[in-house]
Amino acid sequence: MRFLFILFLSVTFQSVISQNQFIPVDIPYKTALETAKKENKPLFVMLYADWCPHCNLMKTEVLSDPAVIDFLNKNFVCTYKNIEKDEGIVLKNKFNTKSLPTFLFIDSNETLIYALKGEMKKAEFQNELRYALNPKMQLPYLEKEFLADPSNSDKFFIYLNTLKKGKDRTELSPATHTYLNTQSDAQLVSELNWRVIANGVTDINSREFQYVLKHQKEFATVASQNRVDRKIESIVNELLRPLVDNLDTINYYKQREVAKSIRLQKTDSLVFKYDLSLAERTEKWDFYKKVTLEDTQKLVWNDASFLKDIGNTYLKHINDTESLKKAIFWVNHSLELNDSYDGNLLEAKLYNKIKDKKKALEYAKNAKAIAKEMDWNSKEVDVLLAELNTKQPK
């Protein structure tokens, strides 16, 4: 009898624990849609990955809350999909998911009526669940209202701000251009329309962005030059970063020319850094050398850290003496900007690589002195000094 009582307490305790834990239910997508139609409820889909910290935080701090669980189960048919498995992969591609976690709200006709992304506090998430149930706050209604009067900035912003909750910036572009097409060139230069451009324009070739490029001073009066600069840099980042991330060299080389055509130092600097990143990741050392020989002094001449990074890459991957002499010149300038242990050690190694032992020894001694003064571990420079002293002619 005592055993049964203890067993009962154990089962009860486990039930209480399980009620406060997030247990993802992976209902097949088609089954969930059919159930949603039958029960006249929207479908709620969470897309997640096991490695995603924001997903795990939502599971442990929000989706495990009894009030949230109860609200979801009463108002939605819920299913949870890992984007690295089976249907999760399909849904990730189908709904163009680029952020995790993503929460999709879908009607029985498979129309996306609402979407959210990222982590939220419990109260915010509960409010968003209520918004998702309100027909007048859902995407189809807001889109219809906006398209009925696309010049109406209030309706546009309501629609845009709802889209932003669950969509990538590039997916805001169609609605943004629909609204901006109702505005003349002269009307673009306003505080309100700057907000539209800053939030929704992502196409480097678009009329609106090209107009910003040609009228930066005018836009700076309604925003600020700093905001205009940030927007220009953002456009270039959005154009080139995905191509570098995906190692898409063919399209990268095409699009870099579009970015270079802007002909501003700030965008040239971005292209330069993307060039080097792509060259390193694809091990295109001839391209790396070409870009750095052309633009290092023009674009990163006052960045001591970047000059040393380039010097390190030359040390590892570039072998012709004339190019190495340029790297020595750049690293020497980095030392003029900031005399450092690692800079002197790098300079010593570069001189050693072109077989100038006298200069290599000079910079190795500088590095050793800095290490001694700062009480740092000098093992690496000691090894180099031993090698250089052995090879020094008498």
For each residue, the residues with C-beta under 8 A, 3 or more apart:
1: 4 5
2: 5 6
3: 6 7
4: 1 7 8
5: 1 2 8 9
6: 2 3 9 10
7: 3 4 10 11
8: 4 5 11 12
9: 5 6 12 13
10: 6 7 13 14
11: 7 8 14 15
12: 8 9 15 16
13: 9 10 16 17
14: 10 11 17 18
15: 11 12 18 19
16: 12 13 19 20
17: 13 14 20 21
18: 14 15 21 23
19: 15 16 66 69
20: 16 17 64 65 66
21: 17 18 64
22: 59 60 63 64
23: 18
24: 46 48 59 80
25: 78 79 80
26: 79 80 81 82
27: 31 32 35 77 78 79
28: 31 32 79 87
29: 32 33 45 79 81 87 90 91
30: 33 34
31: 27 28 34 35
32: 27 28 29 35 36 43 45 77 78 79
33: 29 30 36 37 43 106 108 110
34: 30 31 37 38
35: 27 31 32 38 39 77
36: 32 33 39 40 41 42 43 76 77 106 107 108
37: 33 34 40 108
38: 34 35
39: 35 36 77
40: 36 37 108
41: 36 75 76 77
42: 36 75 76 77 105 106 107 113 132 133
43: 32 33 36 76 77 78 79 104 105 106 107 108
44: 72 76 77 78 79 103 104 105
45: 29 32 78 79 80 81 91 103 104 105 106
46: 24 58 63 78 79 80 81 101 102 103 104
47: 81 83 88 91 92 95 97 100 101 102 103 104
48: 24 52 55 58 59 80 81 82 83 100 101
49: 52 55 82 83 84 100
50: 55 56 82 84
51:
52: 48 49 55 56 100 101
53: 56 57
54: 57 58 100 101 118 119
55: 48 49 50 52 58 59 100 101
56: 50 52 53 59 60
57: 53 54 60 61 62 119
58: 46 48 54 55 61 62 63 101 119 120 125
59: 22 24 48 55 56 62 63 64
60: 22 56 57 64
61: 57 58 64 65 122
62: 57 58 59 65 68 119 120 121 122 125
63: 22 46 58 59 68 69 72
64: 20 21 22 59 60 61 68 69
65: 20 61 62 68 69 122
66: 19 20 69 70
67: 70 71 122 126
68: 62 63 64 65 71 72 122 125 126 129
69: 19 63 64 65 66 72 73
70: 66 67 73 74
71: 67 68 74 75 126 129
72: 44 63 68 69 75 76 78 129
73: 69 70 76 78
74: 70 71
75: 41 42 71 72 129 133
76: 36 41 42 43 44 72 73 105
77: 27 32 35 36 39 41 42 43 44
78: 25 27 32 43 44 45 46 72 73
79: 25 26 27 28 29 32 43 44 45 46
80: 24 25 26 45 46 48
81: 26 29 45 46 47 48 85 87 88 91 92
82: 26 48 49 50 85 88
83: 47 48 49 88 89 91 92 97 100
84: 49 50 88 89
85: 81 82 88 89
86: 89 90
87: 28 29 81 90 91
88: 47 81 82 83 84 85 91 92
89: 83 84 85 86 92 93
90: 29 86 87 93 94
91: 29 45 47 81 83 87 88 94 95 97 104
92: 47 81 83 88 89 95 97
93: 89 90 96 97
94: 90 91
95: 47 91 92 102 104 112 115
96: 93 168 171
97: 47 83 91 92 93 100 102
98: 168
99: 102 117 118 168
100: 47 48 49 52 54 55 83 97 117
101: 46 47 48 52 54 55 58 117 118 119
102: 46 47 95 97 99 115 116 117 166
103: 44 45 46 47 115 116 117 166
104: 43 44 45 46 47 91 95 112 114 115 166
105: 42 43 44 45 76 112 113 114 115 132 138
106: 33 36 42 43 45 110 111 112 113
107: 36 42 43 110 111 113
108: 33 36 37 40 43
109:
110: 33 106 107
111: 106 107 140
112: 95 104 105 106 115 139
113: 42 105 106 107 132 138 139 140
114: 104 105 128 131 132 137 138 139 162 165 166
115: 95 102 103 104 105 112 139 165 166 167
116: 102 103 120 125 128 165 166
117: 99 100 101 102 103 165 166 167
118: 54 99 101
119: 54 57 58 62 101
120: 58 62 116 124 125 128
121: 62 124 125
122: 61 62 65 67 68 125 126
123: 126 127
124: 120 121 127 128
125: 58 62 68 116 120 121 122 128 129
126: 67 68 71 122 123 129 130
127: 123 124 130 131
128: 114 116 120 124 125 131 132 165
129: 68 71 72 75 125 126 132 133
130: 126 127 133 134
131: 114 127 128 134 137
132: 42 105 113 114 128 129 137 138
133: 42 75 129 130
134: 130 131 137 138
135: 138 141
136: 141
137: 114 131 132 134 141 142 162
138: 105 113 114 132 134 135 141 142
139: 112 113 114 115 142 143 159 162 163
140: 111 113 143 144
141: 135 136 137 138 144 145
142: 137 138 139 145 146 155 158 159 162
143: 139 140 146 147 159 175
144: 140 141 147 148
145: 141 142 148 149 155 158 159
146: 142 143 149 150 152 155 156 158 159 175 178 179
147: 143 144 150 178
148: 144 145
149: 145 146 152 155
150: 146 147 156 178 179 181 182
151: 179 182 183
152: 146 149 155 156
153: 156 157 179 192 196
154: 157 158
155: 142 145 146 149 152 158 159
156: 146 150 152 153 159 160 175 179 196
157: 153 154 160 161
158: 142 145 146 154 155 161 162
159: 139 142 143 145 146 155 156 162 163 175
160: 156 157 163 164 172 175 176 196 199 200
161: 157 158 164 165
162: 114 137 139 142 158 159 165
163: 139 159 160 166 167 171 172 175
164: 160 161 167 172 199
165: 114 115 116 117 128 161 162
166: 102 103 104 114 115 116 117 163
167: 115 117 163 164 171 172
168: 96 98 99 171 172
169: 172 173 200 202 238
170: 173 202 238
171: 96 163 167 168 174
172: 160 163 164 167 168 169 175 176 199 200 202
173: 169 170 176 177 200 201 202 203
174: 171 177 178
175: 143 146 156 159 160 163 172 178 179 200
176: 160 172 173 179 180 196 197 199 200 201
177: 173 174 180 181 200 201 203 206 208
178: 146 147 150 174 175 181 182
179: 146 150 151 153 156 175 176 182 183 196
180: 176 177 183 188 193 196 197 201 207 208
181: 150 177 178
182: 150 151 178 179
183: 151 179 180 187 188 193
184: 187 188
185: 188 211
186: 189
187: 183 184 190 193
188: 180 183 184 185 193 197 208 211 212
189: 186 193 194 215 218 219 221 222
190: 187 193 194 222
191: 194 195 222 223
192: 153 195 196
193: 180 183 187 188 189 190 196 197
194: 189 190 191 197 198 219 222 223 227
195: 191 192 198 199
196: 153 156 160 176 179 180 192 193 199 200 201
197: 176 180 188 193 194 200 201 208 209 212 231
198: 194 195 201 223 227 231
199: 160 164 172 176 195 196
200: 160 169 172 173 175 176 177 196 197
201: 173 176 177 180 196 197 198 206 208 209 235
202: 169 170 172 173 235 238
203: 173 177 206 209
204: 209 235 236 239 258 259 262
205: 209 210 258
206: 177 201 203 209 210
207: 180 210 211
208: 177 180 188 197 201 211 212
209: 197 201 203 204 205 206 212 213 235
210: 205 206 207 213 214
211: 185 188 207 208 214 215
212: 188 197 208 209 215 216 219 228 231 232
213: 209 210 216 232 262
214: 210 211
215: 189 211 212 218 219
216: 212 213 219 220 225 228
217: 220 221
218: 189 215 221 222
219: 189 194 212 215 216 222 223 228
220: 216 217 223 224 225 227 228
221: 189 217 218
222: 189 190 191 194 218 219
223: 191 194 198 219 220 227 228
224: 220 227 228
225: 216 220 228 229
226: 229 230
227: 194 198 220 223 224 230 231
228: 212 216 219 220 223 224 225 231 232
229: 225 226 232 233 266
230: 226 227 233 234
231: 197 198 212 227 228 234 235
232: 212 213 228 229 235 236 262 264 266 267
233: 229 230 236 237 266 267 270
234: 230 231 237 238
235: 201 202 204 209 231 232 238 239
236: 204 232 233 239 240 259 262 267 270 271
237: 233 234 240 241 270
238: 169 170 202 234 235 241 242
239: 204 235 236 243 255 258 259
240: 236 237 243 244 252 255 256 259 270 271 274
241: 237 238 244 245 274
242: 238 245 246 248
243: 239 240 246 248 251 252 255 278
244: 240 241 247 248 252 274 277 278 281
245: 241 242
246: 242 243
247: 244 278 281 282
248: 242 243 244 251 252
249: 252 253 278 282 284
250: 253 254
251: 243 248 254 255
252: 240 243 244 248 249 255 256 274 278
253: 249 250 256 257
254: 250 251 257 258
255: 239 240 243 251 252 258 259
256: 240 252 253 259 260 271 274 275
257: 253 254 260 261
258: 204 205 239 254 255 261
259: 204 236 239 240 255 256 262 267 270 271
260: 256 257 263 267 268 271
261: 257 258
262: 204 213 232 236 259 267
263: 260 267 268
264: 232 267 268
265: 268 269 299
266: 229 232 233 269 270
267: 232 233 236 259 260 262 263 264 270 271
268: 260 263 264 265 271 272 295 298 299
269: 265 266 272 273 299 300
270: 233 236 237 240 259 266 267 273 274
271: 236 240 256 259 260 267 268 274 275
272: 268 269 275 276 291 295 299 300
273: 269 270 276 277
274: 240 241 244 252 256 270 271 277 278
275: 256 271 272 278 279 287 288 291
276: 272 273 279 280 288 291 292 310 313
277: 244 273 274 280 281
278: 243 244 247 249 252 274 275 281 282 284
279: 275 276 282 283 284 285 287 288 291
280: 276 277 283 288 313
281: 244 247 277 278
282: 247 249 278 279
283: 279 280 317
284: 249 278 279 287 288
285: 279 288 289 317 318
286: 289 290
287: 275 279 284 290 291
288: 275 276 279 280 284 285 291 292 313 317 318
289: 285 286 292 293 314 318 323
290: 286 287 293 294
291: 272 275 276 279 287 288 294 295
292: 276 288 289 295 296 310 314 326
293: 289 290 296 323 326
294: 290 291 298
295: 268 272 291 292 298 299 300
296: 292 293 299 300 301 307 310 326 330
297: 301 330
298: 268 294 295 301
299: 265 268 269 272 295 296
300: 269 272 295 296 303 306 307 310
301: 296 297 298 307 333
302: 337
303: 300 306 307
304: 307 308 334 335 337 338 340 343
305: 308 309 334
306: 300 303 309 310
307: 296 300 301 303 304 310 311 330 331 333 334 337
308: 304 305 311 312 331 334 340 342 343 346
309: 305 306 312 313
310: 276 292 296 300 306 307 313 314 327 330
311: 307 308 314 315 327 328 330 331 334 346 347 350
312: 308 309 315 316 346
313: 276 280 288 309 310 316 317 318
314: 289 292 310 311 317 318 323 324 326 327 350
315: 311 312 318 327 346 349 350 353
316: 312 313
317: 283 285 288 313 314
318: 285 288 289 313 314 315 323 324 327
319: 324
320: 323 324
321: 324 325 354
322: 325 326
323: 289 293 314 318 320 326 327
324: 314 318 319 320 321 327 328 350 353 354
325: 321 322 328 329 354
326: 292 293 296 314 322 323 329 330
327: 310 311 314 315 318 323 324 330 331 350
328: 311 324 325 331 332 347 350 351 354
329: 325 326 332 333
330: 296 297 307 310 311 326 327 333 334
331: 307 308 311 327 328 334 335 343 346 347 350
332: 328 329 335 336 347
333: 301 307 329 330 336 337
334: 304 305 307 308 311 330 331 337 338 340 343
335: 304 331 332 338 339 340 343 344 347
336: 332 333 339
337: 302 304 307 333 334
338: 304 334 335 343
339: 335 336 343 344 370
340: 304 308 334 335 343 344 370
341: 344 345 367 370 371 374 376 381
342: 308 345 346 367
343: 304 308 331 334 335 338 339 340 346 347
344: 335 339 340 341 347 348 363 364 366 367 370
345: 341 342 348 349 363 364 367 380 381 384
346: 308 311 312 315 331 342 343 349 350
347: 311 328 331 332 335 343 344 350 351 363
348: 344 345 351 352 359 360 361 362 363 364 366 367 381 384 388
349: 315 345 346 352 353 360 384
350: 311 314 315 324 327 328 331 346 347 353 354
351: 328 347 348 354 356 357 359 360 363
352: 348 349 355 356 357 360 384 387 388
353: 315 324 349 350
354: 321 324 325 328 350 351
355: 352
356: 351 352 359 360
357: 351 352 360 361 388 391 392 393
358: 361 362 392
359: 348 351 356 362 363
360: 348 349 351 352 356 357 363 364 384 388
361: 348 357 358 364 365 385 388 389 392
362: 348 358 359 365 366
363: 344 345 347 348 351 359 360 366 367
364: 344 345 348 360 361 367 368 381 384 385 388
365: 361 362 368 369 385
366: 344 348 362 363 369 370
367: 341 342 344 345 348 363 364 370 371 378 381
368: 364 365 371 372 378 381 382 385
369: 365 366 372 373
370: 339 340 341 344 366 367 373 374 376
371: 341 367 368 374 376 377 378 381
372: 368 369 375 378
373: 369 370
374: 341 370 371
375: 372
376: 341 370 371
377: 371 380
378: 367 368 371 372 381 382
379: 382 383
380: 345 377 383 384
381: 341 345 348 364 367 368 371 378 384 385
382: 368 378 379 385 386
383: 379 380 386 387
384: 345 348 349 352 360 364 380 381 387 388
385: 361 364 365 368 381 382 388 389
386: 382 383 389 390
387: 352 383 384 390 391
388: 348 352 357 360 361 364 384 385 391 392
389: 361 385 386 392
390: 386 387
391: 357 387 388
392: 357 358 361 388 389
393: 357
394:
